[in-house]
Amino acid sequence: MLKQIGITQQKETGAVSTILRPTITTRGLEAVFNAQKNGFQAKISRVGLGTGNYTPDQGRSQLQQEVHRIMVASGEDKGNAQIHMSVIDDTDHNFWVNEVGFYIESEANGQPEEVLFAVYSSPDRPIAYKSAEVDLLLAFDLVLTGVPADSVTIVDNGVNLNILIAPELAKLGAAQINNMTRHLKQKFELMAKGIL
């Protein structure tokens, strides 16, 4: 039996953190092996989201009910066989995200293809809900215990997801400055009256 990898899935808008344990597929393991054999790292570049509820097995080659595949928005090697990645689903779909698949760029007969590296689903527990009105931001930390630590890397499209919280930080900063200004005005008024 192949080892599984551990994933901490986080909804960036809240403090929710869930440990997901996806199953590495046989084809995914072969793709990692072939990449290493040729002197390369396997590259995770897409994440599939779907509605299927099931217990995945190593023989799976695709998601049960994939809604769509998304490019990895940002990814980072955290060291200690841990990779962090984020995806943004900005489509106008409404669906329960019940399954997630991680796809590796591979090659078959000289043609590029995407191979399902690892898959997570639960028969009775959703991962998230995607509403048409709201972008869904999911973050995953993959702990690669079922493959060599340096055998997998992330290909992302370079989105800095910190800019998504910039407006909220600006509002917090403005509120703090306004509060400090009121405090100083009050202090100077009290000093002028000889109270302080």
Secondary structure, 3 states (H helix, E strand, C coil): CCCECEEEEEECCCCCEEEECCEECHHHHHHHHHHHHCCCCEEEEEEEEECCCCCCCCCCCCCCCEEEEEECCEEEEEECCEEEEEEEECCCCCEEECEEEEEEEEEECCEEEEEEEEEEECCCCCCEEECCCCCEEEEEEEECCCCCCCCEEECCCCCCHHHHHHHHHHHHHHHHHHHHHHHHHHHHHHHHCCCC
